């Protein structure tokens, strides 16, 4: 299923306590988790029923330099490399340039001109 350019398609929770976060959201929202660890970094796909709604990982493997747990939304974009270059020209700053994530697509993380962090994704 093709995802529409410009829509939020994924949310990541990067946390200092992965197991506590998993328990909290399982108990309060009924979420379940599927292991999707990459290169030894713990990461879990979050499911609400049968629907994949996001991911959960350890804060030390996140893209933002902070010790505070945070959520990061990802927006579907077409032509991610060209749009990333355009975003930088328009005043954004790069946190992580476009790169390929196996079985996911290409993703990047940037700060918009107001300082807000956002992820962009061009799905596989």
Secondary structure, DSSP 8 states (H G I E B T S, - for coil): ----TTSEEEEEEEES-HHHHHHHHHHHH--EEEE--BTTB-EEEEEETTEEEEEEEEGGGSSS--SS-EEEEEEE-SSHHHHHHHHHHTT-EEEEEEEEETTTEEEEEEE-TTS-EEEEEEE-
